[in-house]
């Protein structure tokens, strides 16, 4: 029985060390910006995505109600391009769902163009 408890403790200690090493590795990635983004970048992307979302809602209602100007369509395509370029930056952040919702809104607007 003591041997079983000792083995379980050794396994738990080993898992804990592995988790510590993983956390150290993730911390280092954050510092170097290798796979993850610095918190400021995520905040910037979050704010930019929110601004884009608000403008897309305005465009959606304009287009849905039949107001399609060349300027509005050009602005829409610029926004679409910017959102598509954000994909690689957002993939590893918690903004992924918001980005996906924005792309769905873009597809909805395209159906009215």
Secondary structure, 3 states (H helix, E strand, C coil): CHHHHHHHHHHHHHHHHHHHHHHHHHHHHHHHCCCCCCHHHHHHHHHHHHHHHHHHHHHHHHHHCCCCCHHHHHHHHHHHHHHHHHHHHHCCCCCHHHHHHHHHHHHHHHHHC
